[in-house]
Amino acid sequence: MQKKSPWAPWTWVPSLYFAEGLPYVAVMTVSLVLYKQLGLSNADITFYTSWLYLPWVIKPLWSPFIDIIKTKRWWIVTMQLLIGAAFGGVAFTIPTSFWLQGTLCFFWLMAFSSATHDIAADGFYMLGLDEHDQAMFVGIRSTFYRIATIVGQGILVMIAGNLQVIYRNSIPFSWSITFYGLAGIFIGLWLWHSYILPRPETEGAYEAGREPKQFSELMQKTWEAIRSFFTKFPLRITVIGILFMLLYRMPEGLLAKVSALFLIDAPHNGGLGLSPQEYGFVQGTIGVVGLTLGGILGGLAAGKDGLKRWLWPMVCAITLPDVVYIYMSYAQTSDLLTINACVFIEQFGYGFGFTAYMLYLILFSQGEFKTSHYALCTAFMALSMMIPGLFAGALQEAVGYKTFFIIVMVCCSITFLVTSFLKIDPNFGKKKAEE
């Protein structure tokens, strides 16, 4: 029986998932704006930052060690301290002559620490709350993760832009101050969670680690889980499932990083030339709101009628709105209202269509090792964004923004193709009627 914490979950669940979301956004999105303003080419930006997906790709391989070395509480507070140090390291190296090597080094530290923090935080959520509270706070944790997204790619980018105005366009200095601020936030989160996180009795057995026999058993179970992932279905279904995980989001994998660079790139390069303040509002606020609303609506639709009923509308939603970038690249519009509307439409469609992808991961994970199998599915999910991103910037530089966005739309046919091979139970995803 788990010991009840004297502190209400409200004191730590929101801040824990805010801390989970902020470094991910910094690594995956804020870094794009930073490197673009520091003068790095699109090809280099997308190549270097796409490699930062790697910790999330391989995190299922080291997640068992989180269970056997120390406690999840220890991992959480330790990773938050490392993330704070990584933010400070980025801030310190931005104004130096080795800014690229230095910032990439600390972004890598941040990425690995953040991926490890994800494992520990999600596990601790299950230990620190009973089943009733887990269900009650699932929406709260998602909300504060989204708030972290808005703060990261919205408010912080706008702050960096305003500092550039105040300090007469000193780009390195403004970003350095911004990242020092992030370091301060994470040191505060580290201190808060070191004090406030409960200490579940069920974690006590892991404080000193496991016995070698138990370690061996865990490794054997981990191997069994990995092996069964590839063998629990007939080969044809397994291959189709993995191809779906890798290719369903291929257009988005190409678009995600280049679309952000397009919004802030200079008009003479084919971009829209948004300032950091404008970009922070468009992508970091309006875009996140559209993504969230689309996800909520997608969940409600699938819960009412099942995944099979909404599969093809979701495929259309995640692909067809990408056409707004073709329009913006040809129109070269500077009207913020139009840009906001286009980004909202694309992100709303992505949020709605992404529901089908996540539900399929759940479907594919069903069985004896569903937790481990879902972790492996999310690894393929990260890989599906990493691989297209590696060459997206180079492709854009070779053909220009206009042709690049047309290529993205052509690649949407791959999404339709891999989806056409799926076999979905008509009842999967439907909310069961209460007797």
Sequence and secondary structure as in RCSB ss.txt:
>XXXX:A:sequence
MQKKSPWAPWTWVPSLYFAEGLPYVAVMTVSLVLYKQLGLSNADITFYTSWLYLPWVIKPLWSPFIDIIKTKRWW
IVTMQLLIGAAFGGVAFTIPTSFWLQGTLCFFWLMAFSSATHDIAADGFYMLGLDEHDQAMFVGIRSTFYRIATI
VGQGILVMIAGNLQVIYRNSIPFSWSITFYGLAGIFIGLWLWHSYILPRPETEGAYEAGREPKQFSELMQKTWEA
IRSFFTKFPLRITVIGILFMLLYRMPEGLLAKVSALFLIDAPHNGGLGLSPQEYGFVQGTIGVVGLTLGGILGGL
AAGKDGLKRWLWPMVCAITLPDVVYIYMSYAQTSDLLTINACVFIEQFGYGFGFTAYMLYLILFSQGEFKTSHYA
LCTAFMALSMMIPGLFAGALQEAVGYKTFFIIVMVCCSITFLVTSFLKIDPNFGKKKAEE
>XXXX:A:secstr
     SS GGGTHHHHHHHHHHHHHIIIIIHHHHHHHTT  HHHHHHHHHGGGHHHHHHHHHHHHHHHSS HHHH
HHHHHHHHHHHHHHHHHHTTSTTHHHHHHHHHHHHHHHHHHHHHHHHHHHHHHS HHHHHHHHHHHHHHHHHHHH
IIIIIIHHHHHHHHHHTTS HHHHHHHHHHHHHHHHHHHHHHHHHHS   GGGGGGTT   HHHHHHHHHHHHHH
HHHHHHSS HHHHHHHHHHHHHTTHHHHHHHHHHHHHHHS GGGTS    HHHHHHIIIIIHHHHHHHHHHHHHH
HHHHH HHHHHHHHHHHHHGGGHHHHHHHHH    HHHHHHHHHHHHHHHHHHHHHHHHHHHHHH STTHHHHHH
HHHHHHHHHHHHHHHHHHHHHHHHHHHHHHHHHHHHHHHHHHHHHT    TTTT      
